[in-house]
Amino acid sequence: LVNCSRTHGDLNGKHIFVDEHGYPWLIDFYRTEIGHVLRALIALEADIKFNVLETSDIPSLFEFELALTAPRRFEDPLRFSGRGRSAELARAFLVIREIRRFAWELAAPSRDAREYYAGLFYYTLNMIRYPNVYKERKRHALLSAAILAKRLDAWKR
């Protein structure tokens, strides 16, 4: 059984506005429908990683992706030293950590991060197929998909 709810359907950075008081506003509810409860958060994380991040430094992205896939359960700490790495990756990591905190609340009582990683894996593979995505971002998505596949495969053991 899958935990479903009404989801935005196309949650990404282009559909989030922050007003002069710092309050976020969501727009464009055209694709709103019933879907997996974690769908919107997974889509937002994928958008940050593959559309917002501008770095193409594969060693830094490798460390970044390994840190993001380290936890087995949502309550396990997410840690990324980022020392000597880009400030952009460190900021993205903090935002993704907050997204995962929301996911942790929505995934209760399960707490198992496997569903989140599986959804992220499919969003990541989807990024590779888009013809208008820059080659560097496709490399990042391929790296991420490989790390996620290995992480998901390790769940069997």
N, C-alpha and C positions, 0 to 999 in steps of 0.2 A: 504494500500500500504506500502511496505517496501523499505527503501532506500538501494540499493545494489551497490556494487562496486567490483573490483577485490581484492581478499583477499589472504593472504599468505597461509592459509589453515592448517598450523601447527605451529603457532607462539608460541614459548616457549623459555625458557632460553638456551636450547641446540642449538638453531638456531640463536643466537645473539652473535656475537664476537665483542670485543672492541679492536681496534689496539693500538699501542704504543702512538698515538697522542690523544687517547680518542674518536675516531670516531667509532660509531657502524656500524656493517655490518651484514646484514641478509643473511642466507644461506638456502639451501634445499627448493626450490620452487616447489617440486614435486606435492604437493597438491593444488597449486594455482588454484583458480577458482572464479567465480562470487558468491558472498554471501552477507549476511547482512553486512553493512558498519562497524558495531561495532564488528563483529565476532572475528577479530584478537586481538583486545584489551581485549575483554572478555576472550579469551583463555589465553592471557598473564597474566591477573590478576589471573585466576584460577591456572595457573602454579606456580605463586609466592606463592599463599596461600597454595596449597596442595602438591607441590613438592620441593619448595625451603625452606620454613619455616621449622624449625626443632623442634620448641617448641610444647609440647603436654599439656601445662598448660591450661586446659579447662576454668577456670575463666578468665584468660588473653585473651584467644581466643574469649570468649563470649563478653568481652568488646570491643575487636578489631572488631568483626563482627557487633556489634551494631553500632559502630561509622561509619563503612563503609556503612551501610544501612540507616543511619539517613537522608541524603538529599533526598528530593523529586524531585528536579530539579538539573541539572548539575551545575548551578551557585551557589547553596547553599553550604556553606563552609563545608569542611570535617575536622572534629576535632577529635583528639585522644590524650588524655593527656598522656597516657602511663606511668604516674608517678608510680614508684614502680614496673613497668612491665619490660619486657625484651627489651633491646636495639634492638634486632633482630626484634621484632614487630614494634617498632618505625620506623626503617629503611624501613621495608616492607610497612608500612603505607604511608611513603613519596613517595615511588616509585608508589604505587597504586594511590595516589593522582595525580601524573603526568600523569598516564595512563588515569585517569578519565578526566583530563584537555583536553587531545587529543580527548577523546570521546565526550566531550562537544562541541568541534569545529566541529566534524563530524556529530553530531546529529542536528546541526542547520538546520532549525529554530525552531525545536520542543522544545529542552531543557528539555523535560520530560525524567526522568531517568528510567521510567518503562520498556522500551524495554531492556535497559542494564541489569536491575535486572532480568528480565525474562530469558535473555540469560545466565546470570551468574547462575541462578537457575538450568537450564538444564545442564550446564557444571559441576556444583557441584554434581548433582545427578549422572551424568556419572562417576564421580570419585569414588563413593561408590561401583559401580558394578565391578571395576577392581580387579581381584584376587591378583595381585602382589603389591597392595598398602598396606602399613603398617596400622595396626589396629588403631593406634593413629591418622593417617591422615584421615582415614575413619570417625572417631569420629568427627574430625574437620569439615569434609565435611557435615556430618549429621547435626551438629550444625548450620553450615552456611545455609544449605538448609532450615532448620526449620525457621530460622530468615528471610531469603528471602521470604519464603512462607507467613509468617505472614505480612511482609512488602507489598508484592504484594496484599494480601487480603485486606489490609487497604486502598488500592487505590479506592476500590468500594465506600467507605464512604465519 
